[in-house]
Amino acid sequence: MHLGLTGDCVGLDIDDEGRLSQLKPAFGGSIVAPILSRTLPNMATVRPGILTACEPDDSIEPVVNRIEVGTVEASGVRVLRSVSDESAEGAELEHAARIVSVGKGIGGPENLGPIRELASAFGASIGTTRDVCDLGWLPRQYQIGLSGKAVAPELYVAVALRGPFNHTVGIQRSGTIVAINNSARSQIQIVRLISEASPTSEKS
């Protein structure tokens, strides 16, 4: 079809000229770059969990363009086996109704015990940030954000987590967001409890 394709978009928008702006993570997830295709029709894939499904509007008559595609020759590549290293707990984040997410402000992996107890107390899954995964405190499948998973829980509890953009882009569809932090400058500001993470978690 000789068309451009933008894969793994974290957002779609229409610019002032009516063109589809495809938002794509770049530089290791540190920024989001808008991409405009030079070919029509536009083609893009979107990261699971990022967009909210729209209500269908049956009053609109869609325009269907049929394109003849020639025979595509097999590449000679054959998949022998697919292996996933994701545990059941980390793999189900996208469908969790409640999530307790932890940042590196807890100080170290030795402090994860109270976080797990807090999550267990109200049936929540555990999530985390890229920094925590980079430090090896939790496996990569727990990562939420621009270079991780997009989630949409009813309740999202952020413990000792600053809330930078590359993390909050993955929680923008959450219902209620509660931040437990000892800093009034944390960037997650929906409902905030300014306190030390460990004592608060234990009392909860």
TORKOL-4160 file (C-alpha; in steps of 0.2 Angstrom, whole numbers, padded with zeros to 4 digits, m for minus):
204
<pt num="1" X="0000" Y="0000" Z="0000"/>
<pt num="2" X="0015" Y="0011" Z="0001"/>
<pt num="3" X="0009" Y="0020" Z="0017"/>
<pt num="4" X="0017" Y="0026" Z="0032"/>
<pt num="5" X="0013" Y="0018" Z="0049"/>
<pt num="6" X="0016" Y="0025" Z="0067"/>
<pt num="7" X="0016" Y="0011" Z="0079"/>
<pt num="8" X="0013" Y="0011" Z="0098"/>
<pt num="9" X="0005" Y="0029" Z="0099"/>
<pt num="10" X="0000" Y="0036" Z="0116"/>
<pt num="11" X="m0012" Y="0048" Z="0109"/>
<pt num="12" X="m0020" Y="0054" Z="0093"/>
<pt num="13" X="m0026" Y="0072" Z="0090"/>
<pt num="14" X="m0031" Y="0083" Z="0075"/>
<pt num="15" X="m0021" Y="0099" Z="0072"/>
<pt num="16" X="m0027" Y="0116" Z="0066"/>
<pt num="17" X="m0025" Y="0110" Z="0047"/>
<pt num="18" X="m0036" Y="0095" Z="0050"/>
<pt num="19" X="m0021" Y="0083" Z="0050"/>
<pt num="20" X="m0020" Y="0068" Z="0061"/>
<pt num="21" X="m0006" Y="0071" Z="0074"/>
<pt num="22" X="0001" Y="0054" Z="0081"/>
<pt num="23" X="0009" Y="0056" Z="0098"/>
<pt num="24" X="0024" Y="0044" Z="0099"/>
<pt num="25" X="0036" Y="0041" Z="0114"/>
<pt num="26" X="0054" Y="0046" Z="0109"/>
<pt num="27" X="0071" Y="0046" Z="0117"/>
<pt num="28" X="0068" Y="0032" Z="0129"/>
<pt num="29" X="0051" Y="0038" Z="0134"/>
<pt num="30" X="0057" Y="0055" Z="0140"/>
<pt num="31" X="0047" Y="0065" Z="0128"/>
<pt num="32" X="0031" Y="0063" Z="0117"/>
<pt num="33" X="0034" Y="0068" Z="0099"/>
<pt num="34" X="0019" Y="0072" Z="0087"/>
<pt num="35" X="0021" Y="0064" Z="0070"/>
<pt num="36" X="0012" Y="0069" Z="0054"/>
<pt num="37" X="0011" Y="0056" Z="0040"/>
<pt num="38" X="0015" Y="0061" Z="0022"/>
<pt num="39" X="0004" Y="0048" Z="0015"/>
<pt num="40" X="m0015" Y="0045" Z="0015"/>
<pt num="41" X="m0025" Y="0036" Z="0022"/>
<pt num="42" X="m0016" Y="0038" Z="0039"/>
<pt num="43" X="m0011" Y="0022" Z="0048"/>
<pt num="44" X="m0007" Y="0021" Z="0067"/>
<pt num="45" X="m0008" Y="0008" Z="0081"/>
<pt num="46" X="m0012" Y="0014" Z="0098"/>
<pt num="47" X="m0005" Y="0007" Z="0115"/>
<pt num="48" X="m0018" Y="m0003" Z="0124"/>
<pt num="49" X="m0027" Y="0006" Z="0138"/>
<pt num="50" X="m0023" Y="0024" Z="0132"/>
<pt num="51" X="m0039" Y="0028" Z="0123"/>
<pt num="52" X="m0057" Y="0028" Z="0129"/>
<pt num="53" X="m0070" Y="0019" Z="0118"/>
<pt num="54" X="m0082" Y="0031" Z="0110"/>
<pt num="55" X="m0101" Y="0029" Z="0110"/>
<pt num="56" X="m0106" Y="0023" Z="0092"/>
<pt num="57" X="m0115" Y="0036" Z="0082"/>
<pt num="58" X="m0127" Y="0027" Z="0070"/>
<pt num="59" X="m0132" Y="0044" Z="0062"/>
<pt num="60" X="m0116" Y="0045" Z="0053"/>
<pt num="61" X="m0113" Y="0036" Z="0037"/>
<pt num="62" X="m0095" Y="0030" Z="0035"/>
<pt num="63" X="m0085" Y="0033" Z="0019"/>
<pt num="64" X="m0078" Y="0017" Z="0013"/>
<pt num="65" X="m0063" Y="0017" Z="0002"/>
<pt num="66" X="m0059" Y="0000" Z="m0006"/>
<pt num="67" X="m0040" Y="m0003" Z="m0010"/>
<pt num="68" X="m0034" Y="m0017" Z="m0020"/>
<pt num="69" X="m0019" Y="m0025" Z="m0012"/>
<pt num="70" X="m0007" Y="m0036" Z="m0022"/>
<pt num="71" X="m0001" Y="m0053" Z="m0016"/>
<pt num="72" X="0011" Y="m0052" Z="m0002"/>
<pt num="73" X="0025" Y="m0065" Z="m0002"/>
<pt num="74" X="0029" Y="m0074" Z="0013"/>
<pt num="75" X="0045" Y="m0068" Z="0021"/>
<pt num="76" X="0052" Y="m0085" Z="0026"/>
<pt num="77" X="0051" Y="m0081" Z="0045"/>
<pt num="78" X="0042" Y="m0094" Z="0055"/>
<pt num="79" X="0038" Y="m0092" Z="0074"/>
<pt num="80" X="0043" Y="m0107" Z="0083"/>
<pt num="81" X="0038" Y="m0103" Z="0101"/>
<pt num="82" X="0031" Y="m0088" Z="0111"/>
<pt num="83" X="0037" Y="m0086" Z="0129"/>
<pt num="84" X="0031" Y="m0073" Z="0141"/>
<pt num="85" X="0040" Y="m0069" Z="0158"/>
<pt num="86" X="0026" Y="m0059" Z="0165"/>
<pt num="87" X="0019" Y="m0065" Z="0182"/>
<pt num="88" X="0000" Y="m0066" Z="0184"/>
<pt num="89" X="0000" Y="m0051" Z="0196"/>
<pt num="90" X="0010" Y="m0039" Z="0185"/>
<pt num="91" X="0002" Y="m0045" Z="0169"/>
<pt num="92" X="m0016" Y="m0040" Z="0174"/>
<pt num="93" X="m0013" Y="m0022" Z="0178"/>
<pt num="94" X="m0022" Y="m0016" Z="0163"/>
<pt num="95" X="m0038" Y="m0024" Z="0170"/>
<pt num="96" X="m0036" Y="m0020" Z="0188"/>
<pt num="97" X="m0050" Y="m0010" Z="0197"/>
<pt num="98" X="m0038" Y="m0004" Z="0211"/>
<pt num="99" X="m0019" Y="m0001" Z="0210"/>
<pt num="100" X="m0006" Y="0004" Z="0223"/>
<pt num="101" X="0009" Y="0011" Z="0214"/>
<pt num="102" X="0025" Y="0014" Z="0223"/>
<pt num="103" X="0039" Y="0026" Z="0219"/>
<pt num="104" X="0058" Y="0026" Z="0223"/>
<pt num="105" X="0054" Y="0037" Z="0238"/>
<pt num="106" X="0051" Y="0022" Z="0249"/>
<pt num="107" X="0070" Y="0021" Z="0250"/>
<pt num="108" X="0073" Y="0003" Z="0244"/>
<pt num="109" X="0066" Y="m0014" Z="0241"/>
<pt num="110" X="0066" Y="m0019" Z="0259"/>
<pt num="111" X="0051" Y="m0007" Z="0262"/>
<pt num="112" X="0040" Y="m0016" Z="0249"/>
<pt num="113" X="0032" Y="m0027" Z="0263"/>
<pt num="114" X="0020" Y="m0014" Z="0270"/>
<pt num="115" X="0015" Y="m0009" Z="0252"/>
<pt num="116" X="0011" Y="m0027" Z="0248"/>
<pt num="117" X="0000" Y="m0027" Z="0264"/>
<pt num="118" X="m0009" Y="m0011" Z="0259"/>
<pt num="119" X="m0013" Y="m0018" Z="0242"/>
<pt num="120" X="m0019" Y="m0034" Z="0249"/>
<pt num="121" X="m0030" Y="m0025" Z="0262"/>
<pt num="122" X="m0042" Y="m0019" Z="0248"/>
<pt num="123" X="m0038" Y="m0031" Z="0234"/>
<pt num="124" X="m0027" Y="m0020" Z="0224"/>
<pt num="125" X="m0013" Y="m0024" Z="0211"/>
<pt num="126" X="0004" Y="m0017" Z="0213"/>
<pt num="127" X="0012" Y="m0005" Z="0200"/>
<pt num="128" X="0027" Y="0006" Z="0199"/>
<pt num="129" X="0038" Y="0018" Z="0190"/>
<pt num="130" X="0052" Y="0016" Z="0177"/>
<pt num="131" X="0065" Y="0022" Z="0190"/>
<pt num="132" X="0060" Y="0008" Z="0202"/>
<pt num="133" X="0061" Y="m0005" Z="0188"/>
<pt num="134" X="0078" Y="0002" Z="0183"/>
<pt num="135" X="0084" Y="0000" Z="0200"/>
<pt num="136" X="0078" Y="m0018" Z="0200"/>
<pt num="137" X="0066" Y="m0016" Z="0215"/>
<pt num="138" X="0052" Y="m0023" Z="0205"/>
<pt num="139" X="0051" Y="m0033" Z="0188"/>
<pt num="140" X="0047" Y="m0023" Z="0172"/>
<pt num="141" X="0030" Y="m0030" Z="0170"/>
<pt num="142" X="0024" Y="m0019" Z="0185"/>
<pt num="143" X="0029" Y="m0003" Z="0176"/>
<pt num="144" X="0016" Y="0010" Z="0172"/>
<pt num="145" X="0018" Y="0025" Z="0161"/>
<pt num="146" X="0025" Y="0031" Z="0144"/>
<pt num="147" X="0037" Y="0016" Z="0142"/>
<pt num="148" X="0026" Y="0004" Z="0153"/>
<pt num="149" X="0008" Y="0000" Z="0154"/>
<pt num="150" X="m0008" Y="0012" Z="0153"/>
<pt num="151" X="m0021" Y="0008" Z="0166"/>
<pt num="152" X="m0038" Y="0014" Z="0170"/>
<pt num="153" X="m0042" Y="0008" Z="0188"/>
<pt num="154" X="m0057" Y="0015" Z="0198"/>
<pt num="155" X="m0044" Y="0019" Z="0212"/>
<pt num="156" X="m0025" Y="0023" Z="0210"/>
<pt num="157" X="m0015" Y="0025" Z="0225"/>
<pt num="158" X="0002" Y="0033" Z="0222"/>
<pt num="159" X="0014" Y="0030" Z="0237"/>
<pt num="160" X="0031" Y="0040" Z="0238"/>
<pt num="161" X="0029" Y="0044" Z="0220"/>
<pt num="162" X="0032" Y="0061" Z="0212"/>
<pt num="163" X="0021" Y="0059" Z="0197"/>
<pt num="164" X="0032" Y="0065" Z="0182"/>
<pt num="165" X="0024" Y="0066" Z="0165"/>
<pt num="166" X="0031" Y="0050" Z="0159"/>
<pt num="167" X="0022" Y="0041" Z="0173"/>
<pt num="168" X="0005" Y="0051" Z="0173"/>
<pt num="169" X="0002" Y="0048" Z="0155"/>
<pt num="170" X="m0001" Y="0030" Z="0159"/>
<pt num="171" X="m0014" Y="0034" Z="0173"/>
<pt num="172" X="m0024" Y="0048" Z="0165"/>
<pt num="173" X="m0040" Y="0037" Z="0163"/>
<pt num="174" X="m0040" Y="0032" Z="0182"/>
<pt num="175" X="m0055" Y="0037" Z="0192"/>
<pt num="176" X="m0049" Y="0043" Z="0209"/>
<pt num="177" X="m0030" Y="0046" Z="0212"/>
<pt num="178" X="m0024" Y="0047" Z="0229"/>
<pt num="179" X="m0006" Y="0052" Z="0232"/>
<pt num="180" X="0003" Y="0048" Z="0249"/>
<pt num="181" X="0019" Y="0058" Z="0250"/>
<pt num="182" X="0029" Y="0068" Z="0263"/>
<pt num="183" X="0032" Y="0082" Z="0250"/>
<pt num="184" X="0018" Y="0095" Z="0246"/>
<pt num="185" X="0027" Y="0097" Z="0229"/>
<pt num="186" X="0023" Y="0080" Z="0222"/>
<pt num="187" X="0015" Y="0082" Z="0204"/>
<pt num="188" X="0001" Y="0070" Z="0207"/>
<pt num="189" X="m0012" Y="0082" Z="0215"/>
<pt num="190" X="m0030" Y="0075" Z="0214"/>
<pt num="191" X="m0032" Y="0069" Z="0232"/>
<pt num="192" X="m0016" Y="0071" Z="0242"/>
<pt num="193" X="m0011" Y="0065" Z="0260"/>
<pt num="194" X="0005" Y="0073" Z="0265"/>
<pt num="195" X="0013" Y="0060" Z="0277"/>
<pt num="196" X="0027" Y="0047" Z="0278"/>
<pt num="197" X="0023" Y="0032" Z="0267"/>
<pt num="198" X="0027" Y="0018" Z="0279"/>
<pt num="199" X="0018" Y="0024" Z="0295"/>
<pt num="200" X="0003" Y="0029" Z="0284"/>
<pt num="201" X="0003" Y="0012" Z="0275"/>
<pt num="202" X="0004" Y="0002" Z="0292"/>
<pt num="203" X="m0011" Y="0012" Z="0300"/>
<pt num="204" X="m0022" Y="0010" Z="0284"/>
